[in-house]
Amino acid sequence: MSILSTIARRNLRIAFGAGVGVLLAAMAHAETVGDVAAVSNIDVPTLARAIRPGDIIVTGDIAWIQVPRVKLNPMIVTDVVDLIGHTPKRPLRAGDPVRNVDVQVPAAVKRNDLVDLSIATPFLQITTQGKALEDAAIGAAIRVQNVRSGKILEGVVIGPGRVAIRPPFGGMRS
């Protein structure tokens, strides 16, 4: 029997009354890895200043904190690449770990923006104007409305204010 398990058994009644259940959990975890409790930390990127939706996170906005590996939530961003160039979905405070669901790639097209629509085949390219029906980042699918015909189309954002319409299945026929 290890020393930690003996201490845990003797202090079981006291722990629940004194509110130190966390200590017992740590001792139980330490017992599974051996008699010596070693807590490893991991460096986690966080924000050096408060960031609002629409702001783009840049290298200067990054600070690092150490978080015990056992307390690290799998949703917490651990790679700075997942922060730089992104924008928050909601206001984020400085110093708090950032969850991956709190940031997104900035929209290259916003809802109700006028966009250039293009459709291309090996023999023909047509360009017209459309209206975005939703926000979308580069590479994302988007629904747009042709301004002239009023028809709803689906396409892919290829740049700021630019949407490529998918040709009909099999391409255009001559």
KANOR-V531047 format. One record per pair of residues at least 24 apart in sequence whose C-alpha atoms are under 10 Angstrom apart, sorted by the first residue. I is the first residue (numbers start at 0). GAP is how many residues later the second one is. D is the distance in Angstrom with one decimal. If there is no record, write none. Layout:
BEGIN
I_GAP_D ; I_GAP_D
END
This chain:
BEGIN
1_29_7.6 ; 1_32_8.5 ; 1_33_6.6 ; 2_28_8.9 ; 2_32_7.0 ; 2_33_9.8 ; 3_24_7.7 ; 3_26_7.9 ; 3_27_6.5 ; 3_30_9.2 ; 3_31_6.5 ; 3_32_8.8 ; 3_33_9.4 ; 4_25_9.6 ; 4_26_7.0 ; 4_30_9.0 ; 25_44_9.4 ; 28_41_9.5 ; 38_28_10.0 ; 38_29_6.5 ; 38_30_7.4 ; 38_31_7.8 ; 39_26_9.5 ; 39_27_8.5 ; 39_28_5.9 ; 39_29_5.8 ; 39_30_8.0 ; 40_24_9.5 ; 40_25_5.8 ; 40_26_5.3 ; 40_27_4.2 ; 40_28_5.2 ; 40_29_8.4 ; 40_30_9.3 ; 40_31_9.2 ; 41_24_5.4 ; 41_25_5.4 ; 41_26_6.3 ; 41_27_5.9 ; 41_28_9.6 ; 41_29_10.0 ; 41_30_8.4 ; 41_36_8.5 ; 42_24_6.5 ; 42_25_9.0 ; 42_26_9.3 ; 42_35_7.5 ; 42_36_9.3 ; 43_24_10.0 ; 43_28_9.3 ; 43_32_8.2 ; 43_33_7.1 ; 43_34_5.1 ; 43_35_7.4 ; 43_36_8.3 ; 43_52_9.8 ; 43_53_7.1 ; 43_54_8.9 ; 44_31_9.3 ; 44_32_7.1 ; 44_33_6.2 ; 44_34_6.9 ; 44_35_5.9 ; 44_36_9.7 ; 44_37_9.6 ; 44_38_8.3 ; 44_50_9.0 ; 44_51_9.2 ; 44_52_7.1 ; 44_53_7.8 ; 45_30_9.8 ; 45_31_8.4 ; 45_32_9.0 ; 45_34_8.6 ; 45_37_8.7 ; 45_46_9.8 ; 45_47_9.1 ; 45_48_7.1 ; 45_49_5.7 ; 45_50_6.1 ; 45_51_5.3 ; 45_52_6.2 ; 45_53_9.8 ; 46_36_9.1 ; 46_45_8.0 ; 46_46_7.2 ; 46_47_4.8 ; 46_48_5.6 ; 46_49_7.1 ; 46_50_7.8 ; 46_51_7.9 ; 47_45_8.6 ; 47_46_5.2 ; 47_47_6.2 ; 47_48_9.2 ; 48_43_8.6 ; 48_44_6.8 ; 48_45_4.5 ; 48_46_7.6 ; 49_41_7.3 ; 49_42_5.6 ; 49_43_4.5 ; 49_44_4.8 ; 49_45_8.5 ; 49_46_9.7 ; 50_36_8.3 ; 50_37_7.1 ; 50_38_10.0 ; 50_39_8.6 ; 50_40_5.8 ; 50_41_5.3 ; 50_42_6.7 ; 50_43_7.7 ; 51_35_7.9 ; 51_36_6.4 ; 51_37_8.1 ; 51_38_6.5 ; 51_39_4.4 ; 51_40_6.4 ; 51_41_8.9 ; 52_33_9.8 ; 52_34_6.0 ; 52_35_4.8 ; 52_36_5.5 ; 52_37_5.5 ; 52_38_5.9 ; 52_39_8.4 ; 52_49_9.8 ; 52_50_8.8 ; 52_51_9.6 ; 52_53_9.4 ; 53_32_9.1 ; 53_33_5.8 ; 53_34_7.0 ; 53_35_8.1 ; 53_36_9.2 ; 53_37_9.5 ; 53_52_7.4 ; 53_53_9.1 ; 54_30_9.4 ; 54_31_8.3 ; 54_32_5.7 ; 54_33_7.3 ; 54_34_9.9 ; 54_36_9.7 ; 54_51_8.9 ; 55_27_9.1 ; 55_28_7.6 ; 55_29_5.7 ; 55_30_5.6 ; 55_31_4.9 ; 55_32_8.0 ; 55_47_10.0 ; 55_48_9.9 ; 55_49_9.1 ; 55_50_7.6 ; 56_26_6.5 ; 56_27_5.1 ; 56_28_5.4 ; 56_29_5.7 ; 56_30_6.1 ; 56_31_8.3 ; 56_46_9.5 ; 57_25_8.1 ; 57_26_5.2 ; 57_27_6.1 ; 57_28_8.3 ; 57_29_9.7 ; 58_24_8.9 ; 58_25_6.3 ; 58_26_8.7 ; 59_24_9.4 ; 60_33_9.1 ; 61_32_9.3 ; 61_33_9.4 ; 62_31_8.7 ; 62_32_7.5 ; 62_33_10.0 ; 63_31_8.3 ; 63_33_9.3 ; 64_30_7.7 ; 64_31_8.8 ; 64_32_8.2 ; 65_31_9.9 ; 66_30_9.0 ; 71_25_9.5 ; 72_24_9.6 ; 72_26_8.6 ; 73_25_8.6 ; 73_26_9.2 ; 74_24_5.2 ; 74_25_5.7 ; 74_26_7.5 ; 74_27_9.7 ; 75_24_6.0 ; 75_25_8.8 ; 75_26_9.5 ; 76_24_9.2 ; 76_25_9.6 ; 76_26_9.6 ; 103_33_9.0 ; 104_31_8.9 ; 104_32_6.3 ; 104_33_8.5 ; 105_29_9.3 ; 105_30_8.0 ; 105_31_6.0 ; 105_32_8.5 ; 106_27_9.7 ; 106_28_6.0 ; 106_29_4.9 ; 106_30_4.2 ; 106_31_7.2 ; 106_33_9.4 ; 106_50_9.5 ; 106_52_9.9 ; 106_53_8.4 ; 107_27_7.8 ; 107_28_6.2 ; 107_29_4.9 ; 107_30_5.9 ; 107_31_9.5 ; 107_32_9.6 ; 107_49_7.5 ; 107_50_8.7 ; 107_51_6.4 ; 107_52_4.6 ; 107_53_6.7 ; 107_54_8.5 ; 108_24_9.6 ; 108_25_7.9 ; 108_26_5.6 ; 108_27_5.4 ; 108_28_6.6 ; 108_29_8.1 ; 108_31_10.0 ; 108_33_9.1 ; 108_48_7.4 ; 108_49_9.7 ; 108_50_8.1 ; 108_51_5.9 ; 108_52_5.6 ; 108_53_7.8 ; 108_54_8.8 ; 109_24_6.2 ; 109_25_4.2 ; 109_26_6.6 ; 109_27_8.8 ; 109_50_9.3 ; 109_51_8.5 ; 110_24_4.9 ; 110_25_8.2 ; 110_31_9.8 ; 110_32_9.7 ; 110_33_9.2 ; 111_32_9.0 ; 111_33_9.6 ; 112_31_9.7 ; 112_48_7.5 ; 113_30_9.3 ; 113_31_9.5 ; 113_32_9.8 ; 113_33_8.8 ; 113_47_7.1 ; 113_48_9.1 ; 114_29_8.6 ; 114_30_9.6 ; 114_31_9.5 ; 114_32_9.7 ; 114_42_9.6 ; 114_44_9.9 ; 114_45_8.4 ; 114_46_4.6 ; 114_47_5.5 ; 114_48_6.8 ; 115_30_9.7 ; 115_43_9.9 ; 115_44_9.5 ; 115_45_6.2 ; 115_46_4.9 ; 115_47_6.1 ; 115_48_8.4 ; 116_27_8.6 ; 116_28_9.4 ; 116_29_8.0 ; 116_30_10.0 ; 116_36_9.6 ; 116_38_8.4 ; 116_39_9.7 ; 116_40_9.5 ; 116_44_8.8 ; 116_45_6.3 ; 116_46_5.0 ; 116_47_5.9 ; 116_48_6.6 ; 117_37_9.1 ; 117_44_7.9 ; 117_45_6.5 ; 117_46_5.0 ; 117_47_5.8 ; 117_48_8.9 ; 117_49_9.8 ; 118_36_9.1 ; 118_44_8.8 ; 118_45_5.9 ; 118_46_5.0 ; 118_47_6.6 ; 118_48_6.4 ; 118_49_9.8 ; 119_44_8.1 ; 119_45_8.0 ; 119_46_8.3 ; 119_47_7.1 ; 119_51_9.1 ; 119_52_9.4 ; 120_45_9.6 ; 120_46_7.3 ; 120_47_10.0 ; 120_50_6.6 ; 120_51_7.2 ; 121_49_8.9 ; 121_50_9.4 ; 122_48_10.0 ; 122_49_9.0 ; 122_51_9.7 ; 123_48_8.9 ; 125_39_9.8 ; 126_36_9.8 ; 126_37_9.3 ; 126_38_9.7 ; 128_33_9.5 ; 128_34_9.7 ; 129_31_9.7 ; 129_32_9.5 ; 129_33_8.8 ; 130_30_9.7 ; 131_29_9.0 ; 131_30_10.0 ; 131_31_9.1 ; 135_24_9.8 ; 137_24_9.2 ; 137_25_9.1 ; 138_24_9.5 ; 138_25_9.9 ; 140_24_9.7
END
